[in-house]
Amino acid sequence: MVKQNQPNQRRVVVTGLGVVSSVGIGWQEFWKNLLAGKSGISEVTAFDTSKHDIHLAGEVKGFNPDDFISHNKMKGLPRGSRFAIAASRLALKDACLKEHDLRKKCAGVVLGTTMGEIQVVEQMVKHLYVTQKGFKAIRALMYPCNLIPSNVAHYFRVTGQNRILGNACAAGNFAIGYSFDLIRQGNADYMLAGGVDVLSRIAFSGFVRLFAMSKDKCQPFDKNRKGMMLGEGAGVLILESLENALERGAKIYAEVLGYGVSCDANHMTHPLVSGVEKAVWKSLRNSSVDITDVDYINAHGTGTTENDKAECQAFHNVFGERLPHIPVSSIKSMLGHSMGAASALEAVVCCLSIDRSEIPPTINYEEKDPECEIDCVPNISRKHPVKLALNNSQAFGGNNCSVILGKY
């Protein structure tokens, strides 16, 4: 699929993928385990969950920051920044880019998050009210969420635009869309774009109090789904101009064709069908593609009753009779909901589905829901040629963002 860009607008491609997730670190392990339908849900070890009746999440186990962070002065960074640097380093390596390559061109960092470095806040509270260390132990400059992309930029000496986008669970897609615009309009040559979030007691307790969590497994689109599972991780994509990628002989995973955004402006947690639908339509129009071009949809698919129902209805309204012929899967069934990292990791999946002609499954699917009439690729991955993928994401506050990725 080739998009007809406006005059003087550059085409944008994905040339590197970096992943930190509960099913694998590095896209190769991540992809292998997704295709195998492996669950990354396990007992939470990051904090005590004994006061809750839920004890499982998509926690990243076996992550060693020393494998990725060599600068001694940055080894004490909070977990979110560590994840972001690790995913960025993996993406840069995958794109065959060095630090000096970034400095030769205009490069920037745009990341999305929901909670930022929330664990730092938890440590502050602990020092103030539990231990005897008090104010002396507080490192206030470690918390502000804008420091996550700043730490990435500092580590790799990236001096272009640097932003954090707080659009909650759609933030990764928003970051990709923003980075796409920068490159397309000639304001950047390389962008590290994606999202990051970490497990925290505050986030976990908050979602438990919303009564939105399942006790045992996430079952997107299943009739008896009981809710989401929380997760953590980071996904970073290297975006660059097509001209630049061709000049340096880079591998191209996919082309970013466009995106669409909307805000329901209705309810903090219950999505509106019309809002989701609007974002999808905008992404198609912005990408100059038709509903007949879409080969795969990576759904937001949280496993909550309202989200799955609204998302499926929106897809029906947009794709009509063609929807049963489009595979629609949710990797949150395996990863849990990694908040700001979710749609970035799902964008990685879209790129790999395009590159590898395979689609990961929606696991834990047991009984069909008449209100979710889709082909959700139940339980087993599928060989399927994908020339164009739609990555859909939704967030608290009714923030929706859909990104279209196509085969170059």
N, C-alpha and C positions, 0 to 999 in steps of 0.2 A: 504494500500500500504506500503510495507516494502522495504526500500532501502538496497541494499547490499553494505555496506561501505567497504572501503579498510581496510586491516589489521591495527590495532592500531588506527583506526579513530572512534571516539565516535558518537553515534546518538544524534541528537539535537531535543528537543521538546519545545513547547510553553505551559507554565503553568499559565501565568497571562496576563491580558489585561487591559490597562488603556487608557481612552478616554476623551479628552476635545474637543468638537465639537459644531457646530452651531445647531445641532439637539439633543444634549444631552451631559451631563457630566456623565461619567461612562458608561461602555459598555451596561448595561441593558437598560437605557433610549435611548441611541444611537441606539441600535438594534431594539427596539420596534418602534421607529419613522421611521427608515429606512424601515422596513417591511410595515409600514402603508403608505409609500410614502410621508412622511411629508417633506416639503421644509424648509430649514434653511435660506433661502434668505430673507433679510429684509433691511430696510433703514439703511444706515451707520450712526452711532452715534459717532464713534471714532474720526472723524475729519470732517471738512467742505468739502462737495463735490459740492458746488454751482457753482463753476467755470467749472464743467464738465457737460456733458449731461447724465451721468450715476451716479446713486445714490444708487445702491443696491449691497449687497455682503453677503457672508456667515459669518456674524459677530457672535462671541460667546457672547450671552447675559446672564446675571445673574451669571457670574462667580465671586465668592468671594474667593480671595486668602487666607483669614483667615480660611476658611474651611479646608485648606490643609497645610498651612505654619504656624507652631507654634513658630519657633525660631524668636524672636524679631529682631535679627540682620540681618535676611534675608527677612524681610517683605517689604523692600524697593527695592527689585529686580525688574528689568524690566519685562514686560508682557511675553516675550518668556520664560524666566527662570521660571516664576510662572506657566505657562502652563506645562512646562516640569516636574517640581516637582510634580504638581498635578496629571498628567498622570502617573508618576512613582509611586507615593504613591498609587493610585488606582490599578495599576498593581501588586504591591507588596502585597497589601491586598488581591487581588483576588487570588494570588498564595500562600496565607497563609505563607508569609515570613516576618520576623522581621529584623531589622537592624543587630542584633547580628548574625542572620543566614548568612547574607552576609559576615560578618567579619570572620566567621569560615572557609569560602571557598574563592576561588579567584573569585572576582566579578568585573565587569567593566561596563562602560557606553559608548555607541556609539549612537550618534544622528545625524540626517541629518537636514539641513536647506537650504533655499534659501536666505533669507534676514537677518538672525541672529537677533540681537537686534536693528533693524533698527530704531525703535521709539526713541532710545537714541540719534541717530544722528539728528533726527528731533528736539529733545529738545535742542541739542547743537546749532543748527542753530537758533532756536527761541531765545535762551538766548543771542546769539552773535549779532543778527541783529534786533530783535524785542523788547525784553525787555531791561531793563537797567542793568541787572545782570552781563552780560559779562562773562569773563573767570572764575570768582569765582563760577559760578553755574554749570560749566561743570564737569561731573564725567566720565572722559575718560575710566576708568577701567570698566565701566559698559557696554561698547559697544562690544568689540571683541567677535565674535560669538563662539569662543572656550570656553568662560566662561559659556555657557549654560550647557553643560554636566559637566563642573567643578562645577557649582552651585548645580547640582543634586548630584554629588559625595560628595560634602561638606555637603549637607543636610543629606544624608543617610550614610555618612562615608564609601563610597565605594572607595577602594584604588587600584583597578586593572586598566586595560587599560582605558583611557579616551580620546575620540576623537569626533571631529565634522567633518562631511562630507558635503561638500558644493556642492553636485551634483544636486543642484536645485530641480526640481519637481520629480526627481527619488531618491532623497537622502534618504528617509525612507527605500526603498528597499535595497539601497547600505549599509545602516547601519545594516540591518538584515543579509545580506550576509556576511558582515565583521564579525559580532558577531558569526554567524554560524561557520565560519572558526576557530575562536578562540577557541570555545568550542570543535568542532570536532577534532582539533589537540591537545587538552589537555592544552591549554594556558589559559583557563578560565573555571569556573564551572557555574557561573551565569552571564548573561548579561542583562542589561536594554537597549533595542534596539528600535529605532523608529525615529520619526521626529517631528519637531515643526516649526511653522511660525505664525506670527501675522500680522494683517492688519496694513498698514501704508500708509500715504499720498504718500510717494515716490513710493511704489509698485503699489498702485492704479493708480496713475497718469501715471506711466510707461506703464502699461498694456492698459490704455485708449489710450495713444499715439501710441501704436502698432496697434490700431484699431482691437483688438482681443476680445473685450468685448461685450456681449449682454446687451441691455438696460433693459430687463425685465425677461428673464428666460434662463436657460441653457438647451439645447435640444440635447444631444449627439446622433449621428447617424440619426437624423431626416433630411429629405431632405431640410428643410427650416431653419436649425440651423443658428444662427446668431453670435455665439461666446461663450466664457467662461464667468463665473462669478467668481470673486475673493473670497477667503475664508480665514479662519484661524483655528488654532487648534493644537492639539498634540495627537500623538498616541504612546504608549510605550508597548512593549511586553517583558515579562520575558522569556528569553531563558535559558535552562539548559540542562545538559546531561541527556539522558534517564535513565542511571543508578542512577543518583542522584534523579531524579523525582520519580522513583519507590521505592527507598530506603525510601523516606520521605512520600510516599503515596499521592503524588500530583495529582490533576486532570490534565489530558493532553488534551488540546484543539486540537492540531495537531502536526505533526512532520514536521520539516523543512527538506526537502529532497535535496535541492540544489538551485542554482541560476545561471543566465547567464548575462553577461554584454557586451556592445559594445559601440562604439562611431562612429557616422556617419562621422565625420570629413568633413562635407560638408557645412552646413548652420546653422546659429545660431537659427533660429526659425522654419524652415520647415523640418520635419522629413523625412528621407529616408526609404522607405519600406524595403530595404535590411538590414539596420541597426537594425530596430525593429525585423525583421525576425531572424537575427543572434543571438540576445539576447534570443529570445524564444527558438531557437534550442539549444543553449548552456545550457539553464536551464534544458531542457529535458534530454540532454546527461549527464549533471552533476548530475542529480537526478536518472539516470538509469531507466527512465520511457519512455513509448511509447506514441504517440499521441492518441492512443485508450484508454489510462488510464485517460485522462483529462475529468473531469465531469463539470467543471465550470471555466470560465475565468472572472476575475475582470479586466475590461479594464481601460486603462488610460482615455479614453473617455472624452475629455475636452469640446466637443461641438463646436470646431473650424472646419472649412471646411477641411483644410489640414491634421490636426492630425487624425481626425476620419477616413478619407479616407485611409490614409497611414496605420493606425493600422489595419483596416479591411482587406486591401489587404495583409498585412503581415500574418494575421491569416489564410486567404485563402491559401496562399502559403505554410504554415506549415501544416494545418489540412485538406486541400482539401475537399473531399466529406463529411467528418465527421463534418465539422464546423456547418452546419445547426442543428445538433443534440446536440451542446454544448451551453448552456445558456451563454451569454456574457453581463454583465450589467455594468453600470457606476453610482456610487453613487455621482459623481460630479454633477449630475443633481439635487441633493438635498442639498449637502454641499457647492457647489462651489468648486473652485480649491484652496485647502489649501497649495499649494506649497510644501515645504519640509515635511509637515505633511501628504500629500495626500496618498502616497503609504504605509505609516505606518498605517493609518486609514483603508486603503483598505486591508492590511494584516490582521487586526483585523476582517474585514468582511469575509475574506477567512476562518479564523479559526472558526468563528461562523457558517458559512455556512456548514463547515465540521461537527461541533459539533451538530448543530441543524437541519440539512437537510432542510434548507430554503435558498432562494436566494432573495436578495433585488432587487427592480425593477429599471429600467431606466425611470424616470418620464418625463413628458412634451413631450412624443413621440406622434407625430400626423400623420406624413406622411412618408412612407417608401422611403429610398434612394437606388436606384439601385447600387450605389457605396459602400453601406454599407450593404451588404447582410448577416446579422447575426440575430440570435435570441437574441434580446437585452432585453428580459424580460420586455416588454413594460408596464409601468404604474402600474402593479399589481405584488406584490411579489409572489413567487412560492415555493411550497413544492417540494423538489427535493433532492434525496440522493446524497451527494458529498463525494467521497472518495479521490479525488485529485483535487486541485484548482491551477490555474496559476494566479499569481498577476503580471500584466504587468504595467510598468511605463516608461515614456519618459520625457526628460528634454531639456531645451535650451542648445544649443551646441551639440545636437545630442547624449546626454548621455542616454542610454537605460539600464534598469535592469528588469529582470523577475525572480520572486521567485516561487518555487514550494512547496506547502504545502500539506501534505497528512494525511489521517486518521491513527491514531496509533491503 
